[in-house]
Amino acid sequence: MAVVTNKNTRQNPITSGKTGTQMVKFVPAPRVYIKAEESITSAPVQAYFTKSNGSTPSGWTDLGIIESVATVTYTKEIKEIKTGIDLVLRQSYVGEKTASIEFNLSQFDDVAFETVSGLTASTIVSGSTINYQVGSEDIVSKALLLVLQNKLDGKEIQLYSPSCDFTFNFQQNGEFMELQGQGKLKSFTATGSAVESFFSMTFFA
């Protein structure tokens, strides 16, 4: 019997696409940026069609070093309609859609904490001592921009949400204390569109 050698066994990659040469593997270098919440009925998606090239996009606040990766989860629950004693599938419908983001910030300090928590510092000693009253905050809604650049070939992907509800945790990672940001992405309608989305995902060549 001959040994089979073809693209099925070798897993030859797709070579070309709408943004040029396709990535063989995506090794993401993430950066998270947030700013004041933007419209969810007419989200300015088109304003963020610019590649960052490793620089902070204009108007956004950089949250600093991300530990490992930023995880984006999108779930769509499919419910089934079945009939008869054999429970034959007749139709399906979407019961629930959710999207969320989670990331760990290595730079556990005041800038990142204040931005994610939405808390305002009380100055105890100017330039050296400030205080936050954790638990006094309410819902913190911010616009989100997640920039992911492929370490291997430089290709960049951006995920944008005009309104994300943030919460935070303190997490121990080995020897280090980190600030974990968690966000629930709200459904929105982009300017000029009639359909709702959870996030805008842009691929750059």
Order of alpha helices (4+ residues) and beta strands (2+ residues): alpha-beta-beta-beta-beta-beta-beta-alpha-beta-beta-beta-beta-beta-beta-beta-beta
